[in-house]
Amino acid sequence: MKKFSSKWRYTGFSELNVTPMLDFAFTLMIIFLITTPLLEQNLEISLPSLNSKKESSFSNSPLVLEINKNGKIVCDNIPVDKDTLEKILLDRIQKDPELTVSLKMDKDLKYEEFLPFVEILEKAGIKRIGLVHNVDEKQTIRK
């Protein structure tokens, strides 16, 4: 007795069924489309435009603090050391609680040398700090 008949030969599939693979791909795509926006950390930032002629909202002129690459400090055109700077800041913040400090720093000043000045400003209670820079005409975006 024959176990297998010649009528039922094993034949391969002539086509590959891609339906399950497409279902899986679309399911992954939907999962990524839903979860990607949840992973982003968006900050609400209102950037000023270059053409705005908005007047300054500062009540008084800002305190200008200049720091060179060697760590020398000039406060409103007066050379000072760190201890004197703290006293000046505490005195000015008592007179004007909304005091603004404009920092002019040398471009070669290292980050590690800059952080102590930020700590001094935080200790004094300064909440408004502006970083002053020069505008390079060659690198500005032109329309």
KEGU-96972 format. One record per residue: z negated, y negated, x of N, C-alpha, C in turn; residue number from 1; residue in one letter. Coordinates in nm, 4 decimals, always signed. Layout:
<dodos>
+----------+----------+----------+----------+----------+----------+----------+----------+----------+-----+---+
|     n.pz |     n.py |     n.px |    ca.pz |    ca.py |    ca.px |     c.pz |     c.py |     c.px |   k | r |
+----------+----------+----------+----------+----------+----------+----------+----------+----------+-----+---+
|        Z |        Y |        X |        Z |        Y |        X |        Z |        Y |        X | NUM | A |
...
+----------+----------+----------+----------+----------+----------+----------+----------+----------+-----+---+
</dodos>
This chain:
<dodos>
+----------+----------+----------+----------+----------+----------+----------+----------+----------+-----+---+
|     n.pz |     n.py |     n.px |    ca.pz |    ca.py |    ca.px |     c.pz |     c.py |     c.px |   k | r |
+----------+----------+----------+----------+----------+----------+----------+----------+----------+-----+---+
|  +0.0000 |  +0.1170 |  +0.0836 |  +0.0000 |  +0.0000 |  +0.0000 |  +0.0000 |  -0.1237 |  +0.0884 |   1 | M |
|  +0.0853 |  -0.2152 |  +0.0538 |  +0.0953 |  -0.3383 |  +0.1288 |  -0.0139 |  -0.4346 |  +0.0854 |   2 | K |
|  -0.0767 |  -0.4910 |  +0.1863 |  -0.1802 |  -0.5877 |  +0.1558 |  -0.1187 |  -0.7239 |  +0.1200 |   3 | K |
|  -0.0211 |  -0.7643 |  +0.1918 |  +0.0447 |  -0.8926 |  +0.1668 |  +0.1889 |  -0.8672 |  +0.1343 |   4 | F |
|  +0.2333 |  -0.9292 |  +0.0331 |  +0.3737 |  -0.9136 |  -0.0005 |  +0.4547 |  -1.0175 |  +0.0742 |   5 | S |
|  +0.5774 |  -0.9900 |  +0.0956 |  +0.6643 |  -1.0823 |  +0.1668 |  +0.6981 |  -1.2024 |  +0.0801 |   6 | S |
|  +0.6650 |  -1.1933 |  -0.0441 |  +0.6941 |  -1.3006 |  -0.1377 |  +0.6000 |  -1.4202 |  -0.1144 |   7 | K |
|  +0.4787 |  -1.3946 |  -0.0740 |  +0.3786 |  -1.5006 |  -0.0585 |  +0.3562 |  -1.5329 |  +0.0901 |   8 | W |
|  +0.4527 |  -1.5785 |  +0.1534 |  +0.4375 |  -1.6180 |  +0.2937 |  +0.3647 |  -1.7516 |  +0.3037 |   9 | R |
|  +0.2934 |  -1.7648 |  +0.4135 |  +0.2212 |  -1.8900 |  +0.4373 |  +0.3204 |  -1.9966 |  +0.4791 |  10 | Y |
|  +0.3218 |  -2.1053 |  +0.4053 |  +0.4103 |  -2.2163 |  +0.4389 |  +0.3256 |  -2.3420 |  +0.4536 |  11 | T |
|  +0.3619 |  -2.4281 |  +0.5456 |  +0.2905 |  -2.5535 |  +0.5675 |  +0.3290 |  -2.6579 |  +0.4652 |  12 | G |
|  +0.2452 |  -2.7600 |  +0.4586 |  +0.2768 |  -2.8696 |  +0.3673 |  +0.3909 |  -2.9507 |  +0.4254 |  13 | F |
|  +0.4819 |  -2.9863 |  +0.3414 |  +0.5918 |  -3.0684 |  +0.3893 |  +0.5530 |  -3.2170 |  +0.3848 |  14 | S |
|  +0.4474 |  -3.2530 |  +0.3095 |  +0.4015 |  -3.3910 |  +0.3003 |  +0.2514 |  -3.3947 |  +0.3206 |  15 | E |
|  +0.2044 |  -3.5057 |  +0.3772 |  +0.0625 |  -3.5244 |  +0.3977 |  +0.0101 |  -3.6112 |  +0.2832 |  16 | L |
|  -0.0945 |  -3.5688 |  +0.2202 |  -0.1521 |  -3.6448 |  +0.1103 |  -0.2390 |  -3.7562 |  +0.1681 |  17 | N |
|  -0.1940 |  -3.8820 |  +0.1555 |  -0.2642 |  -3.9959 |  +0.2143 |  -0.3536 |  -4.0678 |  +0.1133 |  18 | V |
|  -0.3583 |  -4.0212 |  -0.0078 |  -0.4387 |  -4.0869 |  -0.1109 |  -0.5866 |  -4.0949 |  -0.0733 |  19 | T |
|  -0.6517 |  -3.9884 |  -0.0290 |  -0.7926 |  -4.0011 |  +0.0096 |  -0.8144 |  -4.0970 |  +0.1267 |  20 | P |
|  -0.7202 |  -4.0988 |  +0.2205 |  -0.7327 |  -4.1893 |  +0.3336 |  -0.7207 |  -4.3349 |  +0.2876 |  21 | M |
|  -0.6291 |  -4.3628 |  +0.1973 |  -0.6142 |  -4.4984 |  +0.1447 |  -0.7363 |  -4.5397 |  +0.0633 |  22 | L |
|  -0.7912 |  -4.4477 |  -0.0142 |  -0.9131 |  -4.4776 |  -0.0899 |  -1.0268 |  -4.5165 |  +0.0049 |  23 | D |
|  -1.0402 |  -4.4430 |  +0.1120 |  -1.1444 |  -4.4707 |  +0.2104 |  -1.1211 |  -4.6058 |  +0.2774 |  24 | F |
|  -0.9951 |  -4.6351 |  +0.3130 |  -0.9622 |  -4.7616 |  +0.3791 |  -0.9894 |  -4.8802 |  +0.2865 |  25 | A |
|  -0.9510 |  -4.8693 |  +0.1608 |  -0.9761 |  -4.9782 |  +0.0670 |  -1.1253 |  -4.9960 |  +0.0395 |  26 | F |
|  -1.1993 |  -4.8861 |  +0.0357 |  -1.3436 |  -4.8954 |  +0.0157 |  -1.4084 |  -4.9685 |  +0.1332 |  27 | T |
|  -1.3675 |  -4.9356 |  +0.2563 |  -1.4210 |  -5.0056 |  +0.3734 |  -1.3839 |  -5.1532 |  +0.3713 |  28 | L |
|  -1.2605 |  -5.1823 |  +0.3320 |  -1.2174 |  -5.3210 |  +0.3269 |  -1.3017 |  -5.4007 |  +0.2271 |  29 | M |
|  -1.3286 |  -5.3439 |  +0.1114 |  -1.4095 |  -5.4116 |  +0.0100 |  -1.5516 |  -5.4334 |  +0.0612 |  30 | I |
|  -1.6075 |  -5.3333 |  +0.1281 |  -1.7429 |  -5.3476 |  +0.1832 |  -1.7463 |  -5.4602 |  +0.2854 |  31 | I |
|  -1.6484 |  -5.4672 |  +0.3754 |  -1.6457 |  -5.5739 |  +0.4753 |  -1.6226 |  -5.7107 |  +0.4117 |  32 | F |
|  -1.5386 |  -5.7181 |  +0.3104 |  -1.5154 |  -5.8461 |  +0.2435 |  -1.6406 |  -5.8974 |  +0.1744 |  33 | L |
|  -1.7229 |  -5.8085 |  +0.1244 |  -1.8452 |  -5.8498 |  +0.0561 |  -1.9546 |  -5.8859 |  +0.1550 |  34 | I |
|  -1.9696 |  -5.8080 |  +0.2625 |  -2.0816 |  -5.8300 |  +0.3544 |  -2.0568 |  -5.9365 |  +0.4596 |  35 | T |
|  -1.9342 |  -5.9657 |  +0.4970 |  -1.9069 |  -6.0638 |  +0.6014 |  -1.9589 |  -6.2029 |  +0.5671 |  36 | T |
|  -1.9366 |  -6.2571 |  +0.4489 |  -1.9927 |  -6.3892 |  +0.4203 |  -2.1457 |  -6.3916 |  +0.4230 |  37 | P |
|  -2.2091 |  -6.2814 |  +0.3960 |  -2.3550 |  -6.2780 |  +0.3979 |  -2.4102 |  -6.2826 |  +0.5395 |  38 | L |
|  -2.3311 |  -6.2404 |  +0.6374 |  -2.3768 |  -6.2382 |  +0.7751 |  -2.3648 |  -6.3736 |  +0.8444 |  39 | L |
|  -2.2831 |  -6.4615 |  +0.7925 |  -2.2626 |  -6.5909 |  +0.8553 |  -2.3813 |  -6.6815 |  +0.8288 |  40 | E |
|  -2.4235 |  -6.7540 |  +0.9329 |  -2.5319 |  -6.8504 |  +0.9221 |  -2.4683 |  -6.9893 |  +0.9173 |  41 | Q |
|  -2.4534 |  -7.0447 |  +0.8007 |  -2.3885 |  -7.1743 |  +0.7879 |  -2.4904 |  -7.2864 |  +0.7960 |  42 | N |
|  -2.4563 |  -7.3917 |  +0.8686 |  -2.5376 |  -7.5120 |  +0.8748 |  -2.4654 |  -7.6211 |  +0.7983 |  43 | L |
|  -2.5403 |  -7.6968 |  +0.7238 |  -2.4802 |  -7.8087 |  +0.6531 |  -2.4828 |  -7.9283 |  +0.7471 |  44 | E |
|  -2.3650 |  -7.9639 |  +0.7982 |  -2.3544 |  -8.0726 |  +0.8941 |  -2.2571 |  -8.1753 |  +0.8389 |  45 | I |
|  -2.3002 |  -8.2986 |  +0.8391 |  -2.2139 |  -8.4076 |  +0.7973 |  -2.1712 |  -8.4829 |  +0.9223 |  46 | S |
|  -2.0475 |  -8.4622 |  +0.9642 |  -1.9982 |  -8.5242 |  +1.0856 |  -1.9419 |  -8.6627 |  +1.0568 |  47 | L |
|  -1.9699 |  -8.7577 |  +1.1445 |  -1.9143 |  -8.8920 |  +1.1231 |  -1.7668 |  -8.8952 |  +1.1587 |  48 | P |
|  -1.6938 |  -8.9798 |  +1.0906 |  -1.5527 |  -8.9933 |  +1.1232 |  -1.5367 |  -9.0983 |  +1.2319 |  49 | S |
|  -1.4274 |  -9.0924 |  +1.3032 |  -1.4049 |  -9.1856 |  +1.4131 |  -1.3728 |  -9.3263 |  +1.3651 |  50 | L |
|  -1.3192 |  -9.3379 |  +1.2459 |  -1.2768 |  -9.4683 |  +1.1971 |  -1.3823 |  -9.5385 |  +1.1136 |  51 | N |
|  -1.4992 |  -9.4761 |  +1.0942 |  -1.5997 |  -9.5389 |  +1.0102 |  -1.6615 |  -9.6579 |  +1.0817 |  52 | S |
|  -1.6877 |  -9.7631 |  +1.0070 |  -1.7487 |  -9.8829 |  +1.0636 |  -1.8871 |  -9.9010 |  +1.0042 |  53 | K |
|  -1.9594 |  -9.7909 |  +0.9965 |  -2.0930 |  -9.7911 |  +0.9393 |  -2.1886 |  -9.8627 |  +1.0334 |  54 | K |
|  -2.2703 |  -9.9490 |  +0.9784 |  -2.3662 | -10.0207 |  +1.0610 |  -2.4819 |  -9.9289 |  +1.0951 |  55 | E |
|  -2.5461 |  -9.9607 |  +1.2049 |  -2.6585 |  -9.8810 |  +1.2507 |  -2.7745 |  -9.8923 |  +1.1522 |  56 | S |
|  -2.8407 |  -9.7782 |  +1.1263 |  -2.9517 |  -9.7771 |  +1.0321 |  -3.0857 |  -9.7910 |  +1.1029 |  57 | S |
|  -3.0835 |  -9.8224 |  +1.2326 |  -3.2072 |  -9.8356 |  +1.3067 |  -3.2727 |  -9.9688 |  +1.2737 |  58 | F |
|  -3.4067 |  -9.9645 |  +1.2545 |  -3.4779 | -10.0871 |  +1.2209 |  -3.4835 | -10.1816 |  +1.3407 |  59 | S |
|  -3.5034 | -10.1290 |  +1.4580 |  -3.5062 | -10.2075 |  +1.5807 |  -3.4064 | -10.1484 |  +1.6777 |  60 | N |
|  -3.3884 | -10.2195 |  +1.7884 |  -3.2986 | -10.1634 |  +1.8891 |  -3.3653 | -10.0423 |  +1.9526 |  61 | S |
|  -3.2858 |  -9.9414 |  +1.9875 |  -3.3445 |  -9.8201 |  +2.0436 |  -3.3984 |  -9.8435 |  +2.1843 |  62 | P |
|  -3.4935 |  -9.7624 |  +2.2207 |  -3.5476 |  -9.7614 |  +2.3569 |  -3.4486 |  -9.6842 |  +2.4429 |  63 | L |
|  -3.3998 |  -9.7477 |  +2.5498 |  -3.3001 |  -9.6843 |  +2.6350 |  -3.3716 |  -9.6202 |  +2.7536 |  64 | V |
|  -3.3533 |  -9.4907 |  +2.7669 |  -3.4150 |  -9.4138 |  +2.8740 |  -3.3040 |  -9.3567 |  +2.9611 |  65 | L |
|  -3.3013 |  -9.3968 |  +3.0891 |  -3.1975 |  -9.3514 |  +3.1805 |  -3.2594 |  -9.2569 |  +3.2831 |  66 | E |
|  -3.1902 |  -9.1462 |  +3.3101 |  -3.2381 |  -9.0472 |  +3.4059 |  -3.1220 |  -9.0132 |  +3.4993 |  67 | I |
|  -3.1450 |  -9.0297 |  +3.6312 |  -3.0381 |  -8.9938 |  +3.7248 |  -3.0531 |  -8.8491 |  +3.7676 |  68 | N |
|  -2.9615 |  -8.8024 |  +3.8531 |  -2.9612 |  -8.6612 |  +3.8899 |  -3.0815 |  -8.6205 |  +3.9743 |  69 | K |
|  -3.1504 |  -8.7172 |  +4.0334 |  -3.2699 |  -8.6875 |  +4.1126 |  -3.3976 |  -8.6916 |  +4.0289 |  70 | N |
|  -3.3852 |  -8.7259 |  +3.9005 |  -3.5015 |  -8.7301 |  +3.8129 |  -3.5695 |  -8.8657 |  +3.8077 |  71 | G |
|  -3.5090 |  -8.9683 |  +3.8659 |  -3.5645 |  -9.1045 |  +3.8596 |  -3.5465 |  -9.1571 |  +3.7182 |  72 | K |
|  -3.6490 |  -9.2258 |  +3.6669 |  -3.6498 |  -9.2710 |  +3.5279 |  -3.6456 |  -9.4230 |  +3.5228 |  73 | I |
|  -3.5605 |  -9.4747 |  +3.4353 |  -3.5555 |  -9.6178 |  +3.4081 |  -3.5685 |  -9.6342 |  +3.2576 |  74 | V |
|  -3.6718 |  -9.7074 |  +3.2153 |  -3.6971 |  -9.7288 |  +3.0728 |  -3.6764 |  -9.8762 |  +3.0409 |  75 | C |
|  -3.5750 |  -9.9066 |  +2.9620 |  -3.5375 | -10.0450 |  +2.9294 |  -3.5257 | -10.1304 |  +3.0550 |  76 | D |
|  -3.4496 | -10.0826 |  +3.1517 |  -3.4215 | -10.1508 |  +3.2784 |  -3.5441 | -10.1696 |  +3.3681 |  77 | N |
|  -3.6491 | -10.0909 |  +3.3454 |  -3.7689 | -10.0954 |  +3.4284 |  -3.7922 |  -9.9562 |  +3.4860 |  78 | I |
|  -3.7933 |  -9.9409 |  +3.6190 |  -3.8210 |  -9.8096 |  +3.6769 |  -3.9650 |  -9.7658 |  +3.6474 |  79 | P |
|  -3.9800 |  -9.6424 |  +3.5992 |  -4.1125 |  -9.5903 |  +3.5643 |  -4.1245 |  -9.4456 |  +3.6122 |  80 | V |
|  -4.2481 |  -9.3967 |  +3.6163 |  -4.2695 |  -9.2548 |  +3.6426 |  -4.3036 |  -9.1862 |  +3.5103 |  81 | D |
|  -4.3261 |  -9.0544 |  +3.5129 |  -4.3472 |  -8.9794 |  +3.3888 |  -4.4738 |  -9.0215 |  +3.3154 |  82 | K |
|  -4.5822 |  -9.0476 |  +3.3886 |  -4.7078 |  -9.0886 |  +3.3243 |  -4.6934 |  -9.2239 |  +3.2556 |  83 | D |
|  -4.6300 |  -9.3168 |  +3.3239 |  -4.6077 |  -9.4494 |  +3.2646 |  -4.5151 |  -9.4391 |  +3.1444 |  84 | T |
|  -4.4159 |  -9.3510 |  +3.1540 |  -4.3238 |  -9.3309 |  +3.0418 |  -4.3982 |  -9.2833 |  +2.9182 |  85 | L |
|  -4.4903 |  -9.1896 |  +2.9361 |  -4.5693 |  -9.1408 |  +2.8217 |  -4.6473 |  -9.2540 |  +2.7574 |  86 | E |
|  -4.7089 |  -9.3395 |  +2.8378 |  -4.7861 |  -9.4528 |  +2.7848 |  -4.6968 |  -9.5503 |  +2.7085 |  87 | K |
|  -4.5794 |  -9.5775 |  +2.7664 |  -4.4854 |  -9.6693 |  +2.7001 |  -4.4409 |  -9.6106 |  +2.5660 |  88 | I |
|  -4.4087 |  -9.4817 |  +2.5646 |  -4.3632 |  -9.4172 |  +2.4406 |  -4.4728 |  -9.4183 |  +2.3346 |  89 | L |
|  -4.5965 |  -9.3864 |  +2.3727 |  -4.7065 |  -9.3869 |  +2.2763 |  -4.7303 |  -9.5262 |  +2.2213 |  90 | L |
|  -4.7198 |  -9.6277 |  +2.3073 |  -4.7369 |  -9.7663 |  +2.2624 |  -4.6257 |  -9.8069 |  +2.1661 |  91 | D |
|  -4.5025 |  -9.7738 |  +2.1992 |  -4.3890 |  -9.8118 |  +2.1142 |  -4.3876 |  -9.7362 |  +1.9822 |  92 | R |
|  -4.4308 |  -9.6077 |  +1.9833 |  -4.4290 |  -9.5295 |  +1.8586 |  -4.5374 |  -9.5787 |  +1.7632 |  93 | I |
|  -4.6449 |  -9.6351 |  +1.8169 |  -4.7477 |  -9.6930 |  +1.7293 |  -4.6970 |  -9.8200 |  +1.6630 |  94 | Q |
|  -4.6170 |  -9.8977 |  +1.7350 |  -4.5602 | -10.0200 |  +1.6794 |  -4.4493 |  -9.9897 |  +1.5797 |  95 | K |
|  -4.3684 |  -9.8887 |  +1.6112 |  -4.2544 |  -9.8525 |  +1.5265 |  -4.2482 |  -9.7004 |  +1.5118 |  96 | D |
|  -4.2993 |  -9.6445 |  +1.3989 |  -4.2973 |  -9.4988 |  +1.3811 |  -4.1561 |  -9.4396 |  +1.3733 |  97 | P |
|  -4.0559 |  -9.5205 |  +1.3451 |  -3.9168 |  -9.4741 |  +1.3381 |  -3.8411 |  -9.5078 |  +1.4657 |  98 | E |
|  -3.9115 |  -9.5090 |  +1.5783 |  -3.8512 |  -9.5445 |  +1.7061 |  -3.7403 |  -9.4457 |  +1.7426 |  99 | L |
|  -3.6309 |  -9.5007 |  +1.7907 |  -3.5184 |  -9.4195 |  +1.8372 |  -3.5082 |  -9.4341 |  +1.9878 | 100 | T |
|  -3.4886 |  -9.3221 |  +2.0563 |  -3.4720 |  -9.3230 |  +2.2012 |  -3.3287 |  -9.2813 |  +2.2331 | 101 | V |
|  -3.2600 |  -9.3646 |  +2.3108 |  -3.1247 |  -9.3320 |  +2.3568 |  -3.1357 |  -9.2823 |  +2.5001 | 102 | S |
|  -3.0926 |  -9.1587 |  +2.5229 |  -3.0984 |  -9.0980 |  +2.6557 |  -2.9650 |  -9.1128 |  +2.7263 | 103 | L |
|  -2.9698 |  -9.1742 |  +2.8443 |  -2.8526 |  -9.1797 |  +2.9310 |  -2.8864 |  -9.0936 |  +3.0514 | 104 | K |
|  -2.8156 |  -8.9815 |  +3.0644 |  -2.8449 |  -8.8883 |  +3.1723 |  -2.7235 |  -8.8712 |  +3.2620 | 105 | M |
|  -2.7506 |  -8.8490 |  +3.3886 |  -2.6439 |  -8.8201 |  +3.4840 |  -2.5814 |  -8.6860 |  +3.4478 | 106 | D |
|  -2.4510 |  -8.6762 |  +3.4619 |  -2.3841 |  -8.5514 |  +3.4250 |  -2.4223 |  -8.4360 |  +3.5163 | 107 | K |
|  -2.4750 |  -8.4664 |  +3.6351 |  -2.5163 |  -8.3617 |  +3.7281 |  -2.6627 |  -8.3222 |  +3.7116 | 108 | D |
|  -2.7329 |  -8.3803 |  +3.6154 |  -2.8723 |  -8.3456 |  +3.5907 |  -2.8787 |  -8.2048 |  +3.5349 | 109 | L |
|  -2.9608 |  -8.1215 |  +3.5970 |  -2.9711 |  -7.9821 |  +3.5547 |  -3.0537 |  -7.9714 |  +3.4269 | 110 | K |
|  -3.0247 |  -7.8690 |  +3.3516 |  -3.0926 |  -7.8455 |  +3.2242 |  -3.2432 |  -7.8304 |  +3.2442 | 111 | Y |
|  -3.2830 |  -7.7606 |  +3.3511 |  -3.4251 |  -7.7397 |  +3.3787 |  -3.4954 |  -7.8714 |  +3.4076 | 112 | E |
|  -3.4230 |  -7.9682 |  +3.4638 |  -3.4806 |  -8.0992 |  +3.4939 |  -3.4839 |  -8.1888 |  +3.3704 | 113 | E |
|  -3.4025 |  -8.1584 |  +3.2720 |  -3.3948 |  -8.2381 |  +3.1498 |  -3.5055 |  -8.2004 |  +3.0500 | 114 | F |
|  -3.5417 |  -8.0726 |  +3.0451 |  -3.6399 |  -8.0251 |  +2.9465 |  -3.7752 |  -8.0945 |  +2.9534 | 115 | L |
|  -3.8313 |  -8.1253 |  +3.0716 |  -3.9599 |  -8.1970 |  +3.0719 |  -3.9549 |  -8.3320 |  +3.0012 | 116 | P |
|  -3.8398 |  -8.3997 |  +3.0068 |  -3.8270 |  -8.5279 |  +2.9382 |  -3.8274 |  -8.5090 |  +2.7860 | 117 | F |
|  -3.7666 |  -8.4022 |  +2.7416 |  -3.7686 |  -8.3720 |  +2.5984 |  -3.9112 |  -8.3408 |  +2.5541 | 118 | V |
|  -3.9855 |  -8.2691 |  +2.6355 |  -4.1256 |  -8.2397 |  +2.6031 |  -4.2085 |  -8.3670 |  +2.5961 | 119 | E |
|  -4.1836 |  -8.4606 |  +2.6868 |  -4.2556 |  -8.5887 |  +2.6832 |  -4.2249 |  -8.6615 |  +2.5532 | 120 | I |
|  -4.0980 |  -8.6620 |  +2.5122 |  -4.0599 |  -8.7285 |  +2.3872 |  -4.1246 |  -8.6599 |  +2.2665 | 121 | L |
|  -4.1315 |  -8.5270 |  +2.2689 |  -4.1945 |  -8.4539 |  +2.1580 |  -4.3442 |  -8.4815 |  +2.1514 | 122 | E |
|  -4.4111 |  -8.4856 |  +2.2671 |  -4.5553 |  -8.5147 |  +2.2700 |  -4.5855 |  -8.6519 |  +2.2135 | 123 | K |
|  -4.4976 |  -8.7469 |  +2.2425 |  -4.5180 |  -8.8834 |  +2.1949 |  -4.4885 |  -8.8970 |  +2.0459 | 124 | A |
|  -4.4219 |  -8.7987 |  +1.9873 |  -4.3909 |  -8.8039 |  +1.8446 |  -4.2566 |  -8.8665 |  +1.8133 | 125 | G |
|  -4.1692 |  -8.8739 |  +1.9111 |  -4.0347 |  -8.9291 |  +1.8896 |  -3.9522 |  -8.8268 |  +1.8120 | 126 | I |
|  -3.8970 |  -8.8715 |  +1.6995 |  -3.8180 |  -8.7814 |  +1.6159 |  -3.6694 |  -8.8140 |  +1.6175 | 127 | K |
|  -3.6356 |  -8.9304 |  +1.6675 |  -3.4957 |  -8.9727 |  +1.6691 |  -3.4517 |  -8.9920 |  +1.8139 | 128 | R |
|  -3.3672 |  -8.9017 |  +1.8598 |  -3.3190 |  -8.9049 |  +1.9972 |  -3.1665 |  -8.9069 |  +1.9944 | 129 | I |
|  -3.1092 |  -8.9994 |  +2.0679 |  -2.9637 |  -9.0067 |  +2.0785 |  -2.9208 |  -8.9833 |  +2.2214 | 130 | G |
|  -2.8142 |  -8.9082 |  +2.2396 |  -2.7588 |  -8.8829 |  +2.3724 |  -2.6372 |  -8.9713 |  +2.3918 | 131 | L |
|  -2.6414 |  -9.0546 |  +2.4954 |  -2.5341 |  -9.1498 |  +2.5214 |  -2.4369 |  -9.0880 |  +2.6212 | 132 | V |
|  -2.3082 |  -9.1060 |  +2.5970 |  -2.2058 |  -9.0544 |  +2.6876 |  -2.0901 |  -9.1517 |  +2.6941 | 133 | H |
|  -2.0084 |  -9.1362 |  +2.7946 |  -1.8876 |  -9.2171 |  +2.8072 |  -1.7723 |  -9.1444 |  +2.7413 | 134 | N |
|  -1.6840 |  -9.2207 |  +2.6809 |  -1.5668 |  -9.1627 |  +2.6171 |  -1.4541 |  -9.1629 |  +2.7194 | 135 | V |
|  -1.3981 |  -9.0457 |  +2.7434 |  -1.2851 |  -9.0323 |  +2.8354 |  -1.1584 |  -9.0450 |  +2.7520 | 136 | D |
|  -1.0853 |  -9.1515 |  +2.7755 |  -0.9651 |  -9.1781 |  +2.6960 |  -0.8600 |  -9.0692 |  +2.7112 | 137 | E |
|  -0.8543 |  -9.0028 |  +2.8259 |  -0.7543 |  -8.9006 |  +2.8489 |  -0.7822 |  -8.7750 |  +2.7673 | 138 | K |
|  -0.9088 |  -8.7484 |  +2.7363 |  -0.9436 |  -8.6245 |  +2.6690 |  -0.9654 |  -8.6415 |  +2.5191 | 139 | Q |
|  -0.9536 |  -8.7614 |  +2.4663 |  -0.9706 |  -8.7806 |  +2.3234 |  -0.8495 |  -8.7289 |  +2.2489 | 140 | T |
|  -0.8722 |  -8.6864 |  +2.1269 |  -0.7651 |  -8.6313 |  +2.0437 |  -0.6825 |  -8.7457 |  +1.9863 | 141 | I |
|  -0.5542 |  -8.7366 |  +2.0002 |  -0.4652 |  -8.8404 |  +1.9474 |  -0.3915 |  -8.7850 |  +1.8256 | 142 | R |
|  -0.3696 |  -8.8737 |  +1.7298 |  -0.2978 |  -8.8338 |  +1.6083 |  -0.1509 |  -8.8646 |  +1.6219 | 143 | K |
+----------+----------+----------+----------+----------+----------+----------+----------+----------+-----+---+
</dodos>
